[in-house]
């Protein structure tokens, strides 16, 4: 008997998943989905994708029914999202008596729901009778479409798009300026499938073409990133304050004054002798320990004005304190409402035009179907009131600053929905409080999302967090300065200038949708050629 060649040995290994029982296939693809999360921020272990996706593709290529194909995709997705979203449990365990019972529902239930999108993609691949290379192209196309739907249906939750695995690889990430992070997800599925493509007859040519296209993408991305630091907006010096107040102490009555004092102290520390004084001080989401109504809060606003007054003393033009706060209707005004807001206080204690968070977190800031569901939201508010949604995204003009698009917390995770239409800002300000998620992958994934938005829109992103990770990001996705998780302190930084509007910034979701559509037509065109083609040892 002739010795087994390397290709035959690899083909035999590749066929192993298809020869398992359905139950064992479910277990295997679940494990592959779990492992695939290692490629996500902050681990970025990309080689795992070259194992996990071939497992999924081989099982899918041999699925005997749409139900079988759906279950395989769903099981892969369930493992992928369980590993990627486990950090949600930390927010619920801050008050385990009230919310601990929700951990399996929040992590398992949300992961199961998100996995249906991947299951739908694999079921459609089977329904379209895509095999071989057409199966791979079809899966890449439909995975992308499902990511777009995941960011829209049921208020949307586009956390951890597959394209975010490139956040740590800036030359590749630059492609997001043309096709978005969602478009990079399509590229990632194709790239992760290369080991399988190589085993098909003629696969070497397909892999060669893919390698050339990827090299062109890397080269274009490398050329796009300048060697010099980003130029800065003149006469603007930002200070991001991060007190790292534990979430368990943030709203306690006995600690509120001390919490505010910590913010004030960090805000008024003199800069280094060789550095310019801050002109604008920025605090994170809901940094103020008391609500603002513009009527009964004069004493609080007067105290806050000490921060911009000090900046004015150092020669700042139109200084401001920009902070997250709970905004409420004045006493006696009906209906009583509250908003998760961004406000700006000047040296006179006056409030500038506020921004109210528009995209609220279900069960975090409001309870959907409250009259039916017997649960309370996780975030504490006076009288357990639900937050009201504001109008957004919006471009604000604040004194001394270029036009800005404020985003509060997870509003930044929605690609193509971070700037006001026909009124492009010159920077994005993201106020957040990642203290809910402790020392976990959650805050790092949140930061990676902000980096992706910077490249997509060609805009600098300034991220101020109660606790990690505060950062200034230039429009190429480079982190200029940052404060790590659980670090108490502040950073002073210039504000980078914006780039001209990117291709993705102009067309948004239409770009990845067009590419996915063209790829699906290509998969259908190849369907006849590859309908009877399988890997054989």
Helices and strands as residue ranges (DSSP letters): H 6-15, G 17-19, H 22-36, G 37-39, G 46-48, H 49-61, H 66-85, H 88-93, H 96-99, G 100-102, H 103-103, I 104-109, H 110-127, H 132-150, G 153-155, G 162-166, H 170-173, H 176-192, H 194-197, H 203-224, E 232-242, H 247-250, G 253-255, H 256-267, E 280-282, H 298-313, E 320-328, E 338-345, E 355-356, G 382-384, E 395-396, E 404-408, G 409-413, E 427-432, G 434-437, H 441-457, E 460-465, E 470-473, E 479-483, E 489-496, H 503-507, H 509-530
